[in-house]
Amino acid sequence: MGQGVEQQNSSITVLKGVVVLMALCLLAGLVLGGELIWQQLRVSDEAEIVGAATDLRSQREDYLERKVLVLASSFMDVADLRVSVQTSNGSDGRELKTVFAIVNSDVRNSETEQFLNTAIRSGLALNDALGDQLTVQFHAFQVPQTNKNFLFVLEIKHRLYLVLGLLLFGTVGLTFSFHRYRQSRVTDLQLDGDYRDQLTRFKSIADEEPSRVASVLSEWLNGAPS
């Protein structure tokens, strides 16, 4: 009986440790998710700021540059992207756009390049046949120290995977731990009930045959073999 109780206590201690670990994972997922959302909101807010330039063309170019950053923020960290947009008037009066984007990397990433080409061409309505131009290059440049931390090193999609993984792991772990804890509590109640039943039977025997119980206890205390 004592060994069973000890095992149950050990099991409960382990479960408490698992619950704490899963809770920390869930909390980390919520914190990282909140930071990720805040970063996206900050980029969106910055995109709404009106440029300091007074002429309409410069303001238009600033607006288009911010629009490119907003489009890119759904796939990558905009701290690793530099964008320049120049506009001019075509012979037919149409606005011509020349977009130059630099990605902070010494290695060309075809997936990133394809995304930027698709997002920028679609978002800015570029048309090569009418004279619009888009150039995407990969070249390493220095990023401000404030952006060099664990989260910013990861691309936004990888941060999202990390957040979802932590939330899923924490939720499933907590659910499983609470289920095991409830099972452990049921076992505890069963052991307690068995102990009370045995105690009740012993009292009943003691009331009916006190001399027999006294003899058994005397032999046990004197070290007699059972």
C-alpha atoms as an extended CHARMM CRD file, in Angstrom:
* protein
*
       226  EXT
         1         1  MET       CA              0.0000000000        0.0000000000        0.0000000000  PROA      1               0.0000000000
         2         2  GLY       CA              2.7960000000        2.3990000000        0.9600000000  PROA      2               0.0000000000
         3         3  GLN       CA              4.7350000000        1.5840000000       -2.2270000000  PROA      3               0.0000000000
         4         4  GLY       CA              1.6810000000        2.3050000000       -4.3740000000  PROA      4               0.0000000000
         5         5  VAL       CA              1.1570000000        5.6680000000       -2.6900000000  PROA      5               0.0000000000
         6         6  GLU       CA              4.8360000000        6.5220000000       -3.1910000000  PROA      6               0.0000000000
         7         7  GLN       CA              4.6240000000        5.6700000000       -6.8800000000  PROA      7               0.0000000000
         8         8  GLN       CA              1.5180000000        7.7940000000       -7.2510000000  PROA      8               0.0000000000
         9         9  ASN       CA              3.2040000000       10.7570000000       -5.5540000000  PROA      9               0.0000000000
        10        10  SER       CA              6.2070000000       10.3790000000       -7.8720000000  PROA      10              0.0000000000
        11        11  SER       CA              3.9140000000       10.2440000000      -10.8970000000  PROA      11              0.0000000000
        12        12  ILE       CA              2.0840000000       13.3820000000       -9.7930000000  PROA      12              0.0000000000
        13        13  THR       CA              5.4090000000       15.1950000000       -9.3130000000  PROA      13              0.0000000000
        14        14  VAL       CA              6.4470000000       14.2980000000      -12.8670000000  PROA      14              0.0000000000
        15        15  LEU       CA              3.0820000000       15.4340000000      -14.2090000000  PROA      15              0.0000000000
        16        16  LYS       CA              3.4280000000       18.7810000000      -12.4450000000  PROA      16              0.0000000000
        17        17  GLY       CA              6.8230000000       19.2630000000      -14.0830000000  PROA      17              0.0000000000
        18        18  VAL       CA              5.3620000000       18.4290000000      -17.4970000000  PROA      18              0.0000000000
        19        19  VAL       CA              2.4750000000       20.8570000000      -16.9300000000  PROA      19              0.0000000000
        20        20  VAL       CA              4.9280000000       23.6480000000      -16.0780000000  PROA      20              0.0000000000
        21        21  LEU       CA              6.9960000000       22.8860000000      -19.2080000000  PROA      21              0.0000000000
        22        22  MET       CA              3.9310000000       22.8350000000      -21.4720000000  PROA      22              0.0000000000
        23        23  ALA       CA              2.6610000000       26.0630000000      -19.9120000000  PROA      23              0.0000000000
        24        24  LEU       CA              6.0120000000       27.7160000000      -20.6230000000  PROA      24              0.0000000000
        25        25  CYS       CA              5.8610000000       26.5410000000      -24.2520000000  PROA      25              0.0000000000
        26        26  LEU       CA              2.3440000000       27.9130000000      -24.5860000000  PROA      26              0.0000000000
        27        27  LEU       CA              3.3810000000       31.2090000000      -23.0020000000  PROA      27              0.0000000000
        28        28  ALA       CA              6.4210000000       31.4660000000      -25.2880000000  PROA      28              0.0000000000
        29        29  GLY       CA              4.1920000000       30.8470000000      -28.2990000000  PROA      29              0.0000000000
        30        30  LEU       CA              1.8010000000       33.5950000000      -27.2160000000  PROA      30              0.0000000000
        31        31  VAL       CA              4.6440000000       36.0620000000      -26.5810000000  PROA      31              0.0000000000
        32        32  LEU       CA              6.3570000000       35.3560000000      -29.9040000000  PROA      32              0.0000000000
        33        33  GLY       CA              3.0170000000       35.4740000000      -31.7040000000  PROA      33              0.0000000000
        34        34  GLY       CA              2.2360000000       38.8180000000      -30.1040000000  PROA      34              0.0000000000
        35        35  GLU       CA              5.6200000000       40.2010000000      -31.1330000000  PROA      35              0.0000000000
        36        36  LEU       CA              5.1170000000       38.9320000000      -34.6710000000  PROA      36              0.0000000000
        37        37  ILE       CA              1.7230000000       40.6450000000      -34.8920000000  PROA      37              0.0000000000
        38        38  TRP       CA              3.1980000000       43.8370000000      -33.4330000000  PROA      38              0.0000000000
        39        39  GLN       CA              5.9570000000       43.8360000000      -36.0570000000  PROA      39              0.0000000000
        40        40  GLN       CA              3.4010000000       43.5250000000      -38.8550000000  PROA      40              0.0000000000
        41        41  LEU       CA              1.2330000000       46.2680000000      -37.3760000000  PROA      41              0.0000000000
        42        42  ARG       CA              4.2810000000       48.5190000000      -37.0540000000  PROA      42              0.0000000000
        43        43  VAL       CA              5.1590000000       47.9770000000      -40.7100000000  PROA      43              0.0000000000
        44        44  SER       CA              1.5610000000       48.7600000000      -41.6890000000  PROA      44              0.0000000000
        45        45  ASP       CA              1.5670000000       51.9170000000      -39.5580000000  PROA      45              0.0000000000
        46        46  GLU       CA              4.8570000000       53.0680000000      -41.0500000000  PROA      46              0.0000000000
        47        47  ALA       CA              3.4110000000       52.5720000000      -44.5050000000  PROA      47              0.0000000000
        48        48  GLU       CA              0.7340000000       55.1590000000      -43.7080000000  PROA      48              0.0000000000
        49        49  ILE       CA              3.2040000000       57.8880000000      -42.7980000000  PROA      49              0.0000000000
        50        50  VAL       CA              3.3430000000       60.6300000000      -45.4140000000  PROA      50              0.0000000000
        51        51  GLY       CA              6.8220000000       61.2830000000      -46.8310000000  PROA      51              0.0000000000
        52        52  ALA       CA              8.6770000000       64.4270000000      -45.9190000000  PROA      52              0.0000000000
        53        53  ALA       CA              9.1760000000       65.4130000000      -49.5610000000  PROA      53              0.0000000000
        54        54  THR       CA              7.0360000000       68.2990000000      -50.7710000000  PROA      54              0.0000000000
        55        55  ASP       CA              6.8570000000       67.5370000000      -54.5170000000  PROA      55              0.0000000000
        56        56  LEU       CA              4.1770000000       65.1150000000      -55.6590000000  PROA      56              0.0000000000
        57        57  ARG       CA              6.5610000000       62.8270000000      -57.5550000000  PROA      57              0.0000000000
        58        58  SER       CA              8.7750000000       62.2440000000      -54.5100000000  PROA      58              0.0000000000
        59        59  GLN       CA              5.7350000000       61.6210000000      -52.3360000000  PROA      59              0.0000000000
        60        60  ARG       CA              4.4570000000       59.1590000000      -54.9320000000  PROA      60              0.0000000000
        61        61  GLU       CA              7.7960000000       57.3420000000      -55.0250000000  PROA      61              0.0000000000
        62        62  ASP       CA              7.9340000000       57.2000000000      -51.2070000000  PROA      62              0.0000000000
        63        63  TYR       CA              4.4250000000       55.7740000000      -51.1520000000  PROA      63              0.0000000000
        64        64  LEU       CA              5.3260000000       53.0780000000      -53.6850000000  PROA      64              0.0000000000
        65        65  GLU       CA              8.4800000000       52.1420000000      -51.7450000000  PROA      65              0.0000000000
        66        66  ARG       CA              6.4700000000       51.7190000000      -48.5430000000  PROA      66              0.0000000000
        67        67  LYS       CA              3.8920000000       49.6960000000      -50.4340000000  PROA      67              0.0000000000
        68        68  VAL       CA              6.6340000000       47.3130000000      -51.6130000000  PROA      68              0.0000000000
        69        69  LEU       CA              7.8320000000       46.8950000000      -48.0030000000  PROA      69              0.0000000000
        70        70  VAL       CA              4.3030000000       46.0900000000      -46.8390000000  PROA      70              0.0000000000
        71        71  LEU       CA              3.9280000000       43.4990000000      -49.6030000000  PROA      71              0.0000000000
        72        72  ALA       CA              7.2910000000       41.9440000000      -48.7290000000  PROA      72              0.0000000000
        73        73  SER       CA              6.5410000000       41.8690000000      -44.9830000000  PROA      73              0.0000000000
        74        74  SER       CA              4.1560000000       38.9620000000      -45.4780000000  PROA      74              0.0000000000
        75        75  PHE       CA              7.0890000000       36.7770000000      -46.5330000000  PROA      75              0.0000000000
        76        76  MET       CA             10.3330000000       38.1840000000      -45.1550000000  PROA      76              0.0000000000
        77        77  ASP       CA             11.8250000000       40.6110000000      -42.6390000000  PROA      77              0.0000000000
        78        78  VAL       CA             11.7470000000       44.0390000000      -44.2780000000  PROA      78              0.0000000000
        79        79  ALA       CA             14.9310000000       44.9520000000      -42.3620000000  PROA      79              0.0000000000
        80        80  ASP       CA             16.6750000000       42.7330000000      -44.9210000000  PROA      80              0.0000000000
        81        81  LEU       CA             15.2220000000       44.5860000000      -47.8880000000  PROA      81              0.0000000000
        82        82  ARG       CA             16.1380000000       47.9050000000      -49.4910000000  PROA      82              0.0000000000
        83        83  VAL       CA             13.8050000000       49.3630000000      -52.1330000000  PROA      83              0.0000000000
        84        84  SER       CA             14.0760000000       52.2820000000      -54.4960000000  PROA      84              0.0000000000
        85        85  VAL       CA             11.2510000000       53.3640000000      -56.7970000000  PROA      85              0.0000000000
        86        86  GLN       CA             11.5320000000       56.0130000000      -59.4990000000  PROA      86              0.0000000000
        87        87  THR       CA              8.6590000000       57.2730000000      -61.5700000000  PROA      87              0.0000000000
        88        88  SER       CA              8.5570000000       59.1570000000      -64.8390000000  PROA      88              0.0000000000
        89        89  ASN       CA              6.0240000000       60.0830000000      -67.4750000000  PROA      89              0.0000000000
        90        90  GLY       CA              5.9110000000       58.0300000000      -70.6490000000  PROA      90              0.0000000000
        91        91  SER       CA              5.2770000000       59.3520000000      -74.1250000000  PROA      91              0.0000000000
        92        92  ASP       CA              1.6280000000       58.4010000000      -73.8160000000  PROA      92              0.0000000000
        93        93  GLY       CA              1.2910000000       60.1800000000      -70.4710000000  PROA      93              0.0000000000
        94        94  ARG       CA              1.3460000000       56.9120000000      -68.5310000000  PROA      94              0.0000000000
        95        95  GLU       CA              3.3560000000       56.7020000000      -65.2980000000  PROA      95              0.0000000000
        96        96  LEU       CA              6.4530000000       54.5660000000      -65.7760000000  PROA      96              0.0000000000
        97        97  LYS       CA              7.9130000000       52.8360000000      -62.7090000000  PROA      97              0.0000000000
        98        98  THR       CA             11.4640000000       51.6390000000      -62.2030000000  PROA      98              0.0000000000
        99        99  VAL       CA             11.8400000000       49.4550000000      -59.1020000000  PROA      99              0.0000000000
       100       100  PHE       CA             15.1770000000       48.3520000000      -57.6740000000  PROA      100             0.0000000000
       101       101  ALA       CA             15.1740000000       45.9190000000      -54.7160000000  PROA      101             0.0000000000
       102       102  ILE       CA             18.1940000000       44.5990000000      -52.8120000000  PROA      102             0.0000000000
       103       103  VAL       CA             17.9020000000       41.5650000000      -50.5300000000  PROA      103             0.0000000000
       104       104  ASN       CA             20.3940000000       41.2530000000      -47.6770000000  PROA      104             0.0000000000
       105       105  SER       CA             22.0490000000       37.9990000000      -48.7410000000  PROA      105             0.0000000000
       106       106  ASP       CA             25.1920000000       36.9170000000      -50.5840000000  PROA      106             0.0000000000
       107       107  VAL       CA             23.3490000000       33.8730000000      -51.9280000000  PROA      107             0.0000000000
       108       108  ARG       CA             20.5330000000       34.1770000000      -54.4390000000  PROA      108             0.0000000000
       109       109  ASN       CA             17.3190000000       32.6290000000      -53.1440000000  PROA      109             0.0000000000
       110       110  SER       CA             15.0390000000       31.6670000000      -56.0200000000  PROA      110             0.0000000000
       111       111  GLU       CA             11.9810000000       31.3910000000      -53.7690000000  PROA      111             0.0000000000
       112       112  THR       CA             12.4710000000       34.8930000000      -52.3540000000  PROA      112             0.0000000000
       113       113  GLU       CA             13.2340000000       36.2970000000      -55.8110000000  PROA      113             0.0000000000
       114       114  GLN       CA             10.1230000000       34.7380000000      -57.2990000000  PROA      114             0.0000000000
       115       115  PHE       CA              7.9560000000       36.0230000000      -54.4630000000  PROA      115             0.0000000000
       116       116  LEU       CA              9.2900000000       39.5740000000      -54.7660000000  PROA      116             0.0000000000
       117       117  ASN       CA              8.8620000000       39.5640000000      -58.5370000000  PROA      117             0.0000000000
       118       118  THR       CA              5.2840000000       38.3410000000      -58.2640000000  PROA      118             0.0000000000
       119       119  ALA       CA              4.2910000000       40.5580000000      -55.3180000000  PROA      119             0.0000000000
       120       120  ILE       CA              5.8620000000       43.7590000000      -56.6580000000  PROA      120             0.0000000000
       121       121  ARG       CA              4.6610000000       43.3200000000      -60.2280000000  PROA      121             0.0000000000
       122       122  SER       CA              1.1390000000       42.5960000000      -59.0360000000  PROA      122             0.0000000000
       123       123  GLY       CA              1.0430000000       45.1740000000      -56.2240000000  PROA      123             0.0000000000
       124       124  LEU       CA              2.4440000000       48.0440000000      -58.3150000000  PROA      124             0.0000000000
       125       125  ALA       CA              0.7710000000       46.9310000000      -61.5730000000  PROA      125             0.0000000000
       126       126  LEU       CA              4.0620000000       46.8050000000      -63.4650000000  PROA      126             0.0000000000
       127       127  ASN       CA              3.9880000000       46.1520000000      -67.1790000000  PROA      127             0.0000000000
       128       128  ASP       CA              7.3270000000       45.4680000000      -68.8760000000  PROA      128             0.0000000000
       129       129  ALA       CA              5.8030000000       45.8490000000      -72.3110000000  PROA      129             0.0000000000
       130       130  LEU       CA              4.8270000000       49.4390000000      -71.5110000000  PROA      130             0.0000000000
       131       131  GLY       CA              8.2300000000       50.3860000000      -70.0870000000  PROA      131             0.0000000000
       132       132  ASP       CA              8.0700000000       49.4430000000      -66.3690000000  PROA      132             0.0000000000
       133       133  GLN       CA             11.2020000000       47.8350000000      -64.9580000000  PROA      133             0.0000000000
       134       134  LEU       CA             11.9310000000       45.6560000000      -61.9300000000  PROA      134             0.0000000000
       135       135  THR       CA             15.3510000000       44.5270000000      -60.7290000000  PROA      135             0.0000000000
       136       136  VAL       CA             15.9090000000       42.2290000000      -57.7410000000  PROA      136             0.0000000000
       137       137  GLN       CA             19.4790000000       41.6760000000      -56.5490000000  PROA      137             0.0000000000
       138       138  PHE       CA             21.0360000000       39.8210000000      -53.6360000000  PROA      138             0.0000000000
       139       139  HSD       CA             23.8060000000       41.5990000000      -51.8020000000  PROA      139             0.0000000000
       140       140  ALA       CA             24.7550000000       41.5840000000      -48.1000000000  PROA      140             0.0000000000
       141       141  PHE       CA             24.5080000000       44.8870000000      -46.2450000000  PROA      141             0.0000000000
       142       142  GLN       CA             24.6540000000       45.9400000000      -42.6240000000  PROA      142             0.0000000000
       143       143  VAL       CA             21.4190000000       45.7090000000      -40.6390000000  PROA      143             0.0000000000
       144       144  PRO       CA             20.9250000000       47.9150000000      -37.5290000000  PROA      144             0.0000000000
       145       145  GLN       CA             21.8480000000       46.1370000000      -34.2880000000  PROA      145             0.0000000000
       146       146  THR       CA             18.3210000000       46.5880000000      -32.9010000000  PROA      146             0.0000000000
       147       147  ASN       CA             17.0910000000       44.1310000000      -35.5140000000  PROA      147             0.0000000000
       148       148  LYS       CA             19.7640000000       41.4900000000      -34.9410000000  PROA      148             0.0000000000
       149       149  ASN       CA             18.1080000000       39.1550000000      -32.5060000000  PROA      149             0.0000000000
       150       150  PHE       CA             16.7120000000       35.6550000000      -32.6340000000  PROA      150             0.0000000000
       151       151  LEU       CA             13.3230000000       36.5720000000      -34.0380000000  PROA      151             0.0000000000
       152       152  PHE       CA             14.5620000000       38.9040000000      -36.7390000000  PROA      152             0.0000000000
       153       153  VAL       CA             17.1440000000       36.4220000000      -37.9720000000  PROA      153             0.0000000000
       154       154  LEU       CA             14.2980000000       34.0830000000      -38.9360000000  PROA      154             0.0000000000
       155       155  GLU       CA             12.1760000000       34.8210000000      -41.9590000000  PROA      155             0.0000000000
       156       156  ILE       CA              8.5850000000       35.6560000000      -41.1600000000  PROA      156             0.0000000000
       157       157  LYS       CA              7.2780000000       32.2820000000      -42.3730000000  PROA      157             0.0000000000
       158       158  HSD       CA              9.7710000000       30.4690000000      -40.1180000000  PROA      158             0.0000000000
       159       159  ARG       CA              8.7370000000       32.6430000000      -37.1650000000  PROA      159             0.0000000000
       160       160  LEU       CA              5.1350000000       31.7410000000      -37.9030000000  PROA      160             0.0000000000
       161       161  TYR       CA              6.0120000000       28.0230000000      -37.9750000000  PROA      161             0.0000000000
       162       162  LEU       CA              7.8190000000       28.4040000000      -34.6370000000  PROA      162             0.0000000000
       163       163  VAL       CA              4.8610000000       30.1960000000      -33.0320000000  PROA      163             0.0000000000
       164       164  LEU       CA              2.3330000000       27.6440000000      -34.3150000000  PROA      164             0.0000000000
       165       165  GLY       CA              4.5860000000       24.7770000000      -33.2190000000  PROA      165             0.0000000000
       166       166  LEU       CA              4.9470000000       26.1350000000      -29.6840000000  PROA      166             0.0000000000
       167       167  LEU       CA              1.2240000000       26.7940000000      -29.3820000000  PROA      167             0.0000000000
       168       168  LEU       CA              0.3210000000       23.3380000000      -30.7040000000  PROA      168             0.0000000000
       169       169  PHE       CA              2.9440000000       21.5840000000      -28.5640000000  PROA      169             0.0000000000
       170       170  GLY       CA              1.9030000000       23.4820000000      -25.4390000000  PROA      170             0.0000000000
       171       171  THR       CA             -1.8270000000       22.9550000000      -25.9850000000  PROA      171             0.0000000000
       172       172  VAL       CA             -1.5400000000       19.2270000000      -26.7460000000  PROA      172             0.0000000000
       173       173  GLY       CA              0.9240000000       18.7480000000      -23.8800000000  PROA      173             0.0000000000
       174       174  LEU       CA             -1.3160000000       20.5110000000      -21.3580000000  PROA      174             0.0000000000
       175       175  THR       CA             -4.3710000000       18.5660000000      -22.5140000000  PROA      175             0.0000000000
       176       176  PHE       CA             -2.5210000000       15.2510000000      -22.2050000000  PROA      176             0.0000000000
       177       177  SER       CA             -1.0270000000       16.2130000000      -18.8180000000  PROA      177             0.0000000000
       178       178  PHE       CA             -4.3880000000       17.1840000000      -17.3520000000  PROA      178             0.0000000000
       179       179  HSD       CA             -5.8690000000       13.9370000000      -18.6720000000  PROA      179             0.0000000000
       180       180  ARG       CA             -3.0920000000       11.9320000000      -16.9970000000  PROA      180             0.0000000000
       181       181  TYR       CA             -3.5170000000       13.9620000000      -13.8110000000  PROA      181             0.0000000000
       182       182  ARG       CA             -7.2330000000       13.1560000000      -13.6890000000  PROA      182             0.0000000000
       183       183  GLN       CA             -6.4450000000        9.4760000000      -14.1880000000  PROA      183             0.0000000000
       184       184  SER       CA             -3.8900000000        9.6860000000      -11.3820000000  PROA      184             0.0000000000
       185       185  ARG       CA             -6.4480000000       11.3080000000       -9.0870000000  PROA      185             0.0000000000
       186       186  VAL       CA             -8.9320000000        8.5280000000       -9.8600000000  PROA      186             0.0000000000
       187       187  THR       CA             -6.2680000000        5.9640000000       -8.9530000000  PROA      187             0.0000000000
       188       188  ASP       CA             -5.5440000000        7.8380000000       -5.7190000000  PROA      188             0.0000000000
       189       189  LEU       CA             -9.2180000000        7.7640000000       -4.7900000000  PROA      189             0.0000000000
       190       190  GLN       CA             -9.3670000000        4.0320000000       -5.5450000000  PROA      190             0.0000000000
       191       191  LEU       CA             -6.3040000000        3.3630000000       -3.3740000000  PROA      191             0.0000000000
       192       192  ASP       CA             -7.7570000000        5.4850000000       -0.6100000000  PROA      192             0.0000000000
       193       193  GLY       CA            -11.0490000000        3.6180000000       -0.8830000000  PROA      193             0.0000000000
       194       194  ASP       CA             -9.2580000000        0.2500000000       -0.7500000000  PROA      194             0.0000000000
       195       195  TYR       CA             -7.3140000000        1.3690000000        2.3090000000  PROA      195             0.0000000000
       196       196  ARG       CA            -10.4840000000        2.4970000000        4.0590000000  PROA      196             0.0000000000
       197       197  ASP       CA            -12.1770000000       -0.8050000000        3.1750000000  PROA      197             0.0000000000
       198       198  GLN       CA             -9.2410000000       -2.7450000000        4.6370000000  PROA      198             0.0000000000
       199       199  LEU       CA             -9.2730000000       -0.5830000000        7.7490000000  PROA      199             0.0000000000
       200       200  THR       CA            -13.0060000000       -1.1170000000        8.1440000000  PROA      200             0.0000000000
       201       201  ARG       CA            -12.6050000000       -4.9000000000        7.8170000000  PROA      201             0.0000000000
       202       202  PHE       CA             -9.7500000000       -4.8560000000       10.3290000000  PROA      202             0.0000000000
       203       203  LYS       CA            -11.8880000000       -2.9430000000       12.8130000000  PROA      203             0.0000000000
       204       204  SER       CA            -14.7110000000       -5.3950000000       12.2680000000  PROA      204             0.0000000000
       205       205  ILE       CA            -12.3760000000       -8.3380000000       12.9390000000  PROA      205             0.0000000000
       206       206  ALA       CA            -10.9260000000       -6.5580000000       15.9900000000  PROA      206             0.0000000000
       207       207  ASP       CA            -14.4240000000       -6.0750000000       17.3980000000  PROA      207             0.0000000000
       208       208  GLU       CA            -15.3830000000       -9.6910000000       16.7700000000  PROA      208             0.0000000000
       209       209  GLU       CA            -12.1080000000      -11.3930000000       17.7160000000  PROA      209             0.0000000000
       210       210  PRO       CA            -10.0040000000       -9.0170000000       19.8410000000  PROA      210             0.0000000000
       211       211  SER       CA             -7.8460000000      -11.7980000000       21.2890000000  PROA      211             0.0000000000
       212       212  ARG       CA             -6.8870000000      -13.0760000000       17.8450000000  PROA      212             0.0000000000
       213       213  VAL       CA             -5.9100000000       -9.6000000000       16.6610000000  PROA      213             0.0000000000
       214       214  ALA       CA             -3.9010000000       -9.0190000000       19.8400000000  PROA      214             0.0000000000
       215       215  SER       CA             -2.0670000000      -12.3030000000       19.3120000000  PROA      215             0.0000000000
       216       216  VAL       CA             -1.2080000000      -11.4680000000       15.6940000000  PROA      216             0.0000000000
       217       217  LEU       CA              0.0360000000       -7.9990000000       16.6300000000  PROA      217             0.0000000000
       218       218  SER       CA              2.1030000000       -9.4050000000       19.4920000000  PROA      218             0.0000000000
       219       219  GLU       CA              3.7880000000      -11.9340000000       17.2230000000  PROA      219             0.0000000000
       220       220  TRP       CA              4.4410000000       -9.2700000000       14.5610000000  PROA      220             0.0000000000
       221       221  LEU       CA              5.9710000000       -6.8480000000       17.1020000000  PROA      221             0.0000000000
       222       222  ASN       CA              8.1510000000       -9.6530000000       18.5100000000  PROA      222             0.0000000000
       223       223  GLY       CA              9.4850000000      -10.4680000000       15.0550000000  PROA      223             0.0000000000
       224       224  ALA       CA              7.7000000000      -13.7550000000       14.6230000000  PROA      224             0.0000000000
       225       225  PRO       CA              7.6650000000      -15.0260000000       11.0070000000  PROA      225             0.0000000000
       226       226  SER       CA              4.3400000000      -14.5010000000        9.2730000000  PROA      226             0.0000000000
